[in-house]
Amino acid sequence: MPRENVEIVRAAFDGYFGGDQAAMLDQVAPDIVVTQFPDQLDVRDYRGHEGLMHVMAEWIGTWDDWSIEILRARELGDHVLVAARQQGRGRGSGAPMEAEVAFLFTIRLGKIARWQMFHSEQDALQAAGLTQ
């Protein structure tokens, strides 16, 4: 019996936050496509495990004391919508940041094949052509 898609996404998060990069990447397709927040000035897609790790290091590296808390995750067919709250302090400015974000993961063949970042669950649903 295949694992539920939400379990795949949670296992990836658990691997990352547990410091086990290999466990995280085991949940991710080798040709994953990662898309940053659509309103970023330099938004582009990153590809593969190397691209995923680059995006994560780049984003987390801009913050001191960065953390993220998953608020909820739900399965929508071959998608998993994750709502989360992140917080930290700007590395250069020291300015505090706290914001809710949404991630839309596409699962194919038991692996995360696409990871898209949004500022709200509604934005993620609209981008995927899904309704609540």
C-alpha positions as CSV (number, residue, x, y, z in Angstrom):
1,M,0.0,0.0,0.0
2,P,1.6,3.4,-1.0
3,R,2.2,5.9,1.7
4,E,-0.1,8.9,1.9
5,N,1.4,12.0,0.2
6,V,1.2,14.0,3.5
7,E,3.5,11.4,5.1
8,I,6.0,11.8,2.3
9,V,6.2,15.6,2.9
10,R,6.3,15.2,6.7
11,A,9.1,12.7,6.4
12,A,11.1,15.2,4.2
13,F,10.6,18.0,6.9
14,D,11.5,15.6,9.7
15,G,14.7,14.6,7.9
16,Y,15.7,18.2,7.3
17,F,15.0,19.4,10.8
18,G,16.5,16.3,12.3
19,G,19.8,17.1,10.5
20,D,19.5,14.1,8.2
21,Q,19.9,15.6,4.7
22,A,20.0,12.1,3.1
23,A,16.6,11.2,4.8
24,M,15.1,14.4,3.4
25,L,16.5,13.8,-0.1
26,D,15.2,10.3,0.0
27,Q,11.7,11.8,-0.2
28,V,12.5,14.0,-3.1
29,A,12.6,13.1,-6.8
30,P,16.1,13.6,-8.4
31,D,14.6,16.0,-10.9
32,I,12.5,18.1,-8.4
33,V,11.6,21.6,-9.5
34,V,11.5,24.2,-6.8
35,T,9.8,27.6,-7.4
36,Q,10.4,30.5,-5.1
37,F,7.7,33.0,-4.0
38,P,6.2,34.6,-7.2
39,D,6.8,38.2,-6.1
40,Q,10.6,37.8,-5.5
41,L,12.6,40.1,-7.8
42,D,14.8,37.3,-9.0
43,V,12.3,34.4,-9.0
44,R,13.3,31.4,-10.9
45,D,13.0,27.6,-10.8
46,Y,15.8,25.5,-9.2
47,R,16.2,21.9,-10.3
48,G,17.4,18.7,-8.8
49,H,18.7,17.9,-5.3
50,E,21.5,20.5,-5.7
51,G,19.0,23.2,-6.6
52,L,16.8,22.3,-3.7
53,M,19.7,22.5,-1.2
54,H,20.8,25.8,-2.8
55,V,17.3,27.4,-2.4
56,M,17.1,26.3,1.2
57,A,20.6,27.5,2.1
58,E,20.1,30.8,0.4
59,W,16.8,31.5,2.2
60,I,17.7,30.3,5.6
61,G,21.1,31.9,5.3
62,T,19.5,35.4,5.2
63,W,18.1,35.0,8.8
64,D,19.5,34.5,12.3
65,D,17.4,32.4,14.6
66,W,15.2,31.1,11.7
67,S,12.6,28.6,12.5
68,I,9.5,27.2,10.8
69,E,6.4,25.5,12.3
70,I,4.0,23.5,10.3
71,L,0.5,24.6,11.1
72,R,-1.4,22.1,9.0
73,A,-0.9,19.9,6.0
74,R,-3.6,18.5,3.7
75,E,-3.7,16.2,0.7
76,L,-5.3,17.5,-2.5
77,G,-5.0,14.6,-5.0
78,D,-1.4,14.5,-6.0
79,H,-0.7,17.8,-4.2
80,V,0.0,18.4,-0.5
81,L,-0.7,21.9,0.8
82,V,1.3,22.9,3.8
83,A,0.6,26.1,5.9
84,A,3.5,27.1,8.1
85,R,4.7,30.0,10.2
86,Q,8.3,31.1,9.9
87,Q,10.2,33.6,12.0
88,G,13.7,34.9,12.4
89,R,15.8,38.1,12.4
90,G,17.5,39.6,9.4
91,R,21.1,38.6,9.4
92,G,22.3,42.1,8.3
93,S,19.6,44.3,9.8
94,G,18.5,42.4,12.9
95,A,14.9,43.2,12.0
96,P,12.4,40.6,13.2
97,M,10.4,38.7,10.7
98,E,7.3,36.5,11.3
99,A,5.1,35.4,8.5
100,E,2.8,32.7,7.4
101,V,3.7,30.9,4.2
102,A,2.2,28.1,2.1
103,F,4.0,25.4,0.2
104,L,2.4,23.4,-2.5
105,F,4.1,20.0,-3.1
106,T,3.4,17.8,-6.1
107,I,3.9,14.1,-5.5
108,R,4.8,11.7,-8.3
109,L,5.7,8.1,-7.9
110,G,6.0,8.4,-4.1
111,K,8.5,11.4,-4.3
112,I,8.2,15.2,-4.1
113,A,8.5,16.3,-7.7
114,R,7.7,19.9,-7.3
115,W,7.8,22.4,-4.4
116,Q,6.2,25.8,-4.9
117,M,6.3,28.7,-2.3
118,F,3.4,31.1,-1.7
119,H,2.5,33.8,0.8
120,S,-1.0,32.3,1.5
121,E,-2.9,29.1,1.1
122,Q,-5.3,30.8,-1.2
123,D,-2.5,31.9,-3.5
124,A,-1.2,28.3,-3.6
125,L,-4.6,26.9,-4.4
126,Q,-5.2,29.5,-7.2
127,A,-1.8,28.8,-8.8
128,A,-2.6,25.1,-8.9
129,G,-6.1,25.6,-10.2
130,L,-7.5,24.0,-7.1
131,T,-10.5,25.0,-5.0
132,Q,-11.0,24.6,-1.3
